[in-house]
């Protein structure tokens, strides 16, 4: 019943995906939030998140997702 900031919602989603073992969804959400941070927030934090998402996709062998994410 209370309003939440976008960052709080994303953090909760990350927690749930981690708990569920849904690594691909966690990485997709992380990638989307990284874009947001790079464009409208903290570019350094966005780059860290981008790198983490790439690492997860690489570990999972998700080459198509990696192709969509330039370094």
N, C-alpha and C positions, 0 to 999 in steps of 0.2 A: 503494500500500500503506500510506498513512498517513492518519490522521483529519484532516479539514479543518474549519475553522470555517465557519459559514454564510456569513459575509461574504466569505471567500476563494472559496467556490464561486460565489457570485453574481458576484464580480469576474471570475472565469474565464469564466463564461457570457457576461458582457458583452464580454469580449475576443474570444471565439469568434464571437459574433453580429456584432460589428463587422467582424472579419476576413472573414466570409462575406457581408457586405452585407445581413444580415437585420435591417434597422432596425426593422421592426414587432415582431419578437420581442425585440429589445434594449429597446425602449420598454415592452413589456409586463412584462418582468422588472424594469426600472427602476421601473415603477409599483408592482409588488408589493413590492419592497424598500423603496421610499419609504414605503409603508403601515407596514411593519414598523418602520422607523426612527422614524416619527412616533409610533407607539404604544408602542414598547419601547426605543427608543434615543435618538438625537439628533434632536430635532424639527426643528432648523434644517437639518441635512443632509437629512432626509426631505423637507422643503419644497423644497429645491434640486433634489432628484432628481425630485420630483413635477412641478416646473416644466419640467425637461428632458424628461421623458416627454411632457408636453403639447405641447412644442415639436416633438418628433419626429412625434407623431400629426398635428399641424396641418400640418407640412411634407409629410407623406405623404397628406394629405387624408382621414384616417381619422376622420370626424366621429362615427361611432358610439362609437369609443373615447373621444373627447373628451367626449361626452355622459355617459359613465360616471365622469368625473373632474371633480367640482366644483372651482372655483378655490380 
